Amino acid sequence: MTRGSADQHFLFTLAEVQRVLRAYADRQAARHGITRAQWAVLAKVERCEGMKQSELAEQMDLQPITLTRLIDKLCDNGWLERRSDDSDRRVKRLYLRKAARPLLAKLAGLRSEITATALAGISPSDAHRLLTQLETVKENVRAAIQQSCQTDQTRKEQRYG
């Protein structure tokens, strides 16, 4: 693929890959009585129990009300609990409930299945290289966003003094 061809197809192909992976993950997660979004919340909390609900919303790039609804459902299912922060009663911290552990074990296996399906026909070394390249793409775009924000701030300061 030439650079010009990559310019024409990169964004659309990446978006299509994301769309079909999400659709596949949604279908597979439903077998376990959970949505992909709920799964993502549980996985984040598993990695960092006790995190603030506001921190999770920021990490997941979700509006607080959207996350609140997801958390409400996870709490109703007995998989997650909110606890008040000792130093600030307004802050809610998130913890897994015992019932979430077996589900998360099943979902870890499901994650492996989905990854194996997505990477079928790709050698482990090529898969590793792909992941490394995607991380580079992500960092390039984050840097561009940060630069754009700094440029916007500089323009505002110049304009309004």
N, C-alpha and C positions, 0 to 999 in steps of 0.2 A: 504494500500500500504506500503510495507516495504521500508526501507531506500535504499536497493539495487535496488529495483524496481524504486524508485524515481531517483536514480542515472542514470538509464538506460533511463528514459522517460522524465525527467524534461525539458531539453533544447529543445528537439524536440517538446514536447507538447506546451511549452510556445511560441516557434516560430510559430507553426501551429495556435495557438489561435490568435496571432498577425496578421498572414497572412489572416485568414478568417474574422477577424474583420475589417481589412483594406479594403478587397474586398467588404464586406457588406456596410461599410461606404462610399466607392467610389460610389457604385450603388445608395445609398440613397441620397448622396450629388448631384449627377448628376440630380436628379429630380428638384433641385433648380438652375440648371445651373451653378454649381460650382464644382471644384474638391476638394477632401479631403485635398490636400496640400494647396490650396488657402484658404479653410476654416480654416486650422490651422494658417495660417498667419493672417487672419482677427481676429481670436480669441485671438492670442497673442497681436496684436496691440490694440484690445479692452481692454485688461487687463492693458496695459501700453502704452497709447497713447503718442506720442512724443519720443518714443524710437528711437535710431539710427538704421539705416539699418544694420550696422555692428554688433550691439548687437543682433539683431534679428537673423542674420545668425548664430552667435555663439550659441544662446539659442536653435535654431532649429537643430543645427548640420548640416547645409547646406553650400555648397560651395557658396560664394558670387554671382557667375554668375547664379547659379540655383535660388537663392532667387531673384535676379534682374529680371529674366524672370517672376517669379510668381508675383512680385510686379508690373511689367509692365502691365501684364494682368489685375490685380485688378484695377490699375489706369485707363486702357482703358475702363473698365466696369463701372467706376465712383464710385467705392467702397472705394478707398484708394487714398491718395495723399501724395506726398513727399514735404517736406518744407526744405529749407536750414536752417542750424543752425545759430543763430545770431552771435555766436563767432567764428565759423569756417565754411566758405562757402563750403568747401569740404564735410562736413558732411550733410547727408540727414536724416531728422527725419520723422517718419511715423504717419499719422493721418487718422482716419476714415472719410469718407465723409457721408453726411446726408443719402444718398441712401443706405449705408451699414446697417443702424440701423434696418430697417424692415427685411432685409435678416438675420441678426444675430439673431433676435428674432425667426424667423422660424427655424434657425439652432439650437438654444437652445432647441426648442421642438424636433427637429430631434435627437439631442444628447441624450435627455431623452428616446426617442423611441428606439434608438440603445442600450442604456444601459439596458433598460427593457427587450429587446429581448435577449441580451447576458446573463442577470442574471435571466432569467425565471427559476423557480423551485429552486432558491436559496433564503433562507430566508434573510431578511434584516440584521439580526445579522451576518449570515455567509458571506454575501456580504461585510459587514464592516470588518470582520475579514480577508477576502481574500484581500481586498484593503490594510489593514495594513500589511499583510504578504508580499504582492508584494512591498510595500514601503521598507520593511526591506530587501528584496532581492536586490532591486535597490541600497540601501545604502551599502549593503555588497559588491556588485560588484564595486561601485564607490570607496570604501575604498581600495579594492584590486587593482584597476587601479592606484590609487594614490600611494599606496605602491610600486607597480611595477615600476612606473615612478621614485620614489625616489631611489629605488634599482638600476635602470639603470643609474641614474645620479651619484650615489656613485661609481659605477663600472667605469664610464667614468673618473671621477675625479681621481680614483686610477690608472687607466691605463695611463692617459695623464698628471697627476700630477697637 
